Each structure stands twice: as structure tokens, then as C-alpha cells.
Amino acid sequence: MTKRRLALARAVTVYLEEGRLLSSDFLLPAGEAGCETAMLAYLQGSKNGVPTWDEMIGGNEFTVIFDMPYAIPGILHAQDVLELKFVSHMWFSLRRGDVPHLYDGYKNGGSGEIQAKKVSVQGLVMTYDDNMGVFTVTNEDFEASVPLVPDLPEWIKGRRVARAEYKKLLDQLSKKPSTTGDVPCNVHWSNAHRFDPTNGGKCIHFTAASEGDIFVVFASIPQNHETWTYIQISPEGVALYKGTRLQTTQLNYNAGGLGSTTLYQSYFVCVTEDVEKTITAIQYGKTPDNEERPHVWLSFSFKELASLRYYSFGSGEYPVKVMGLSLLDKQPKDFIICREGTELLNGMCQQKCHTECEGCRTSGSNSSVDCIACKHLKVSYPYIEGETGSFECVPQCPQHMEVVSTQTCTCIKKMEEVHPNGVVDCVTECPLTHFDNNNECRKCSSFCKDVRDVGARVCSGPSSSDCDTCKYQHEGRCLQGCSPGQKAVGESGTFICRQCQAGHECKLGDEREDICAAGTASNDNRTACEPCAAGLFSGSAGAASCQQCPPGTYSTGGGSTRCSTCPAETYSNAGASTCEGCHAGYRVHLANCYKAFNDKKSYVDAASVCRADGGRLATPRDKITNQFLITLKNKLDDSSWFWLGMDDRGREGSWRYIDGTRLGEFQPWAPGEPNQHGGNEDCGMFYQNPRNDWNDQDCSSKLYFICQMPFKTNEDVTSLGCWRDTPNRAIPMLEGTDPQLDGVYLERSDALRKCYQVARSRGLAVFSVQNGGQCFGSAYDSTYNKYGPSTACKMDGEGGPWANEVYQIITG
């Protein structure tokens, strides 16, 4: 009676703690978008689920998971998931289950140019970082998106908003030697879901439906993910995890879920812990509607006691409906049917793998490189093809290899030369043309005579004195050869020393002269090919020296074969290892950065703020810069006045820019201005009229203002106006001469800046943009106006049909 009272008291306590116990039928809500893969993406810093940019543009579908603080009205929820595909230089995005339409394709903001690494989702342009697998909306992306997404909020600028992953993530992860995978969402634990899998095991039977993943979770300590063991039932197949690490998969579609909210299937998961053998076995299967015999699709064993005592269910990005949940004893051994990937051994279904595998990552695999562990021995990379962590299980070590204490095969001796894929060849004895250096076979000096035909070893060491027979002798003694950096050239029984060719290396002073690979260059002494340092590159083999990266590009060193283009809103000088960006809040235009300040100050105080930032009040010297500043200020406030960097405080009527230079021909004053109204209007500003003309104003007035600062260069750029062009070009065309100028100028984003960067890298004096992006440039500033002025240029600074907007690069 006392025990009954205690049991009742415990039941009451559990009820008060947990509420009504879960019934055999229940609904698990959907997790927020991306909840399953958040740990894979962030907590472990893993790249296993991250597609490369080349894969993204390869025509396959990928999943984009948005994770934002707020929704983007009209196109995206704060947490959202879309499928993305690149077709015909356009990005098509749709939600799972939706029908694709032609109007779903976008290529705005340069997203149709594959070099830019930009995508467009419903008109939202984002830049992709395939090192991290994330999408960022840069300032440039924001500007390109606004015409198609008018309500795009300002908070999105510069923010990481989404991440990419493979659509068939399970298939990708199954190929990795070790990886974190999907984690169940909305897992709730209950004392009602306790079980004891010892003494023959226990099976959970249930019927379920979901459009996405269904998780069955077991745990020793529910609050500790490392004690979890769980089954993921996906429309792609089935996966088994232990402590969030993927253990094995069954990728047969018939093994997985139906991917439907209304179509149900009956499943079971059995857990058996053998205390004597310290083994935990997991079996998963289905019970078809038309028969009672269970079909086992996946079986796996751990060589440990997991002490699993709780079970629960989890969802993914879609709700999970569970019906008819029951806990039963394990199925009779003669009652089960072993399906693909399993086989009947000792009366139970067991995972079917290669004969050398102790478990395999993909059930049913007959590959010796798909093993989780080896029954006998293993050969690891770099002695087989693959990557770090790859291995192959073998019954005995291959020829030329021997076993070490870890049951791993290693080379008896290995060759010095490494294949392009990183694989190293093993040998039992070094070839006669090589000498043994601590079990590494290195090539003999070319001063050694090849005596292999008589079965003799060519050398015993690296120098000519180690040769069996020297090619060159004097009074019976081997000649030592040339100095490092020189090549020996045979001539009449002897040799002469010549300097090694530029772009080559002569390490030993013998007859070898090896060409330097791309990304390297010969040093001054030609004794070695050295990797190009940061800010330098060599694009082809045989480089005598590394070249500086052009302005607007960079390299990080370590032997770069090319320079990377600086991201939008950043720049670099020649030979840069990093790209400099404008200060926070500034926008780049050609060679300068600009910022409109949301703070009203007098002219003098505004100039002080700009100086503190390292710049000055903005000085629009041409119509293109002036129009850029009008656009910039109007985004802050299109109905207010803004200070510009110009005044006549020194002498009335003698207007100068704040740097002391006189105003040029471009002076868009409002009608009747400047007029010195009231006798004290000595400072220039943008006037609030339809054309945003200039006006003079009392310098003590408190207005908004625009600051300008150089973009880490000693240059400035000014517009020389709009000039006619003909097929006999006034300025030579630059299209096709640089990766930034690929010829597809009508789709090019930021065409003006890219043309400037290329022209500057060539040391040109002028450049021009025509017809919305076409780039031209010249070292001379005397031919651009040969056909006379034009009125066909648009205000965007990118010219017009047969009309060049011409710019001059001014070096300070």
C-alpha cells in the first residue's frame, strides 16, 4: 500500500510538472525556417553543407534559408526557405511546391554576371560568400534592388540575411568521412516516454505524415544533445545520427517519407542494448498497409552501451502528424523482412556493407572507401585518392606498404614527387635513379651518369660526389658542378656554367633547369621558384617576377595565380593585399567616398565634422558627381537644404571650393544666384527646388551637410562632359581587355566604377562610358572631343547612344 501511495504521489507530481501526458495521437508544429541545419551552418563552423559558387551557377537547384529580424514586405518572411536555380543568366526562386513561372526569373544588379557572385531572389540582390555559404546585401545590392523592391527597408544594408545549402543535403553529407548533420526541431521530453531497451529491446510503432522530415529521438540525458541518437525520416531517405554526428544513411526513396501532409505511413524503430556484449543496435523500418510483417530498411550497431532511456519526436520545417503511437517488445526474428541495404544474419537484419567494412556510411554500399571503420587494415589519404580523412579498408597492406601499430598501412618508402591530386606513390625500394633519404626517394643529380642498364644505382646522395659514375671528371675525380642558380651545359666531354633562365630554378647547379609554376617566380639568384607574396601574382608558368595586382584588385599571398576583384564599396591601390572600404555610412563614387549627415550644423561646424572623419565638405566639380550627391541627399531628406564645400568668405563674389581651388565651368546656380541676399550669404548649398540647384546662404544657418573623403588614393576624377562618337572611335575601346569588362556591358553593374578601375590600372589619362556601360580609355586627353559635344548622355554618368561621358583622372 505504501508503494502504491508513493507511485500515485509521483504520478501527481509529474502531471503538475508536465500537464496532460502526450496521447498516442499528436501534432508537432513546424520549426522555424532553417532550424534543422542551423547547427551545421553555425555552431560547428562546418562547410560540409555549403555549395561552391561554381555549383550554384551549374544549373542545379539549391536551398536558400533566410534568417532575418524582420520580413521584407511583399517578397519574404523573416524566416523563409526558397529553392534557387540559375538558368539562362537569370535566377529563378520559388517556394517548395510552387509552380515556376517565367516572371520568377531576375538578373538585376549584375546578378546575371557570374563573375560578380551575386544572386537575385524576387528582385532582392545579394552577394554570395562561398567560404561561409552566406548571402549579404551590400550597399550596391541595396541600390540595385530598390527599383524592383520599392519597400526595401534600410536596415538590410550590409546585413547577412540568408545562407545556402544543397537541396539534397543528405546525399551530400553521406559522402563526407565525418560530419554534423540535421538536428530535430521542437523536441519535447516527457516522463510518459520512458523505456528500457535492455532485456531483448523495445520497438516504437507509429503512423505519421509530414511534408518534410520526421525525427525519432532517443536520449540518455534529454537536455544533452551529445547523448542523443536519432533517426531522420526524409523524402530523400533515412539517416541515423549519434550526438548530432551522421553515422549512416539509407538513400533508397522507398525507405523514406512520402513528403505529404495527408498521406500516412506506418513506421517502427527498435532499440536493443546488449549489456554483456556492450552493443547498442538500432533498427528502422516500415509496416506496409497490406501486410503485418515489418520491413527493415536500416540497421546499425554501436560498440557501446548508449543507455538510452527516453524517446521523443521532432519536426523539421514542416508540421508532423503522429497517430497510433505504441511501445512494444522487439519483433520476432522469424517475422521480419530485410529490405535493400540490409541482410539476414544470425536471425536478424543487419547492415549490408563491403566485406572489409565495420559499418558503412551508406547502407548497401559495396565500396571499401565508404566504411565507418575497418575490420582489418586501412590505407589513408595521401596514399589513396580523396581528401584529408579519407581511407580505404583492406584485408592486408598493398604492395610496397607495411602496417604500423595503429592498424594503418603506410609506405615502406615513398617517392619525393607528389601527383597533382596530392597522392604519393609507395615503393619497396627506391628506383635506381633515386637515393634513399629517411625512406623518401629523392632524384639523383643530373651530373650522375645513368648506369641502370648494368643494374647499378645511379647515386647514393644529392651531390655529384655521390654519383656511381660521374658524367664529368677531371683526373679521375668527379667535378662538383656549377653553383646553385647556374645550369651546367655539356660541351666536348666537360661542361660550362650558364646562368639559369629567368622564370626557372637551378637548385643544385647541375643540368636540371625547372620552370617556375604559375603563382611563383624565380628569385634573383635563380636558385628557387618562390611563391608570389601578398599583393602580387603570376598568371602563367615561367614568370621571372611576380606582378603587382592592378588597382581595384588584391591577392592574399601564398602563390596567387590571379588577383581577386575588390567587393563593391571597396577599393585598393596597385599591389594591395586587402581592399579598403569607405568609412561606415559612406558611399563610393569613382575616387571618393560621400556621406549625407542627418544632423544640422553651421557651415564651419559641418566642415569640422568632415575634417574629423578625414575629409572635407563635398565639392561637386561636374554634373555626374553633382547628380550622385543629389541622389544621396534625397535618400536622407528630399525637402531640406544641404551644405556643400564652397564659399566666398575670403572675397565677396570670388567663389572657391573648400580646398581653395576656384569653381570651374560647372556651376549650376539657381536663377539669380548667388545674390548675397541680406549681405551675409557667403556659403554654398543645395537649394530645395525641383532641380536641386546651388544657392548661397548665411554660413551660420544650421543645415544638413555632405562630407567627402578620398578613397585611399592620391587621385581625383572629374567629368569632361558629353561628347559625340562615331564608328571611328574618338577614344579606344577597352571592352574585352580585362575580366571586369566582359563585353556584356548592358547587364554590367557599377559600370562607371569598373571602367575607372581598368583605366587607372593602365595609367590612362581619360576614360569614358557610353551607351549605358561600354568602356573606353586613352593615355591622351586630346582626342575625346574631336566630333564635338553631344546632348545624348543620361544623368546616370554612363553616357548614351554614340555619346561618351568622358572623365579625366587627376593625379595629385
PyMOL commands that set and color helices and strands:
alter all, ss='L'
color gray80, all
select helices_A, chain A and resi 2-18+38-43+53-56+102-104+108-110+114-116+139-145+154-156+169-173+191-193+225-227+253-255+333-335+452-454+464-466+603-612+623-636+677-679+745-747+751-761
alter helices_A, ss='H'
color red, helices_A
select strands_A, chain A and resi 26-28+62-67+79-87+90-94+105-106+118-121+124-129+134-137+159-166+202-210+214-219+228-234+237-242+245-250+260-274+279-286+295-302+310-315+320-329+337-338+342-345+348-351+377-380+391-394+401-403+408-411+413-418+424-427+434-437+440-443+473-474+477-478+486-491+494-499+504-505+514-515+520-522+529-531+536-537+547-548+553-554+564-565+570-571+580-581+587-589+592-601+616-617+642-647+656-657+681-686+694-698+703-710+715-724+766-770+774-778+803-811
alter strands_A, ss='S'
color yellow, strands_A
deselect
rebuild
show_as cartoon
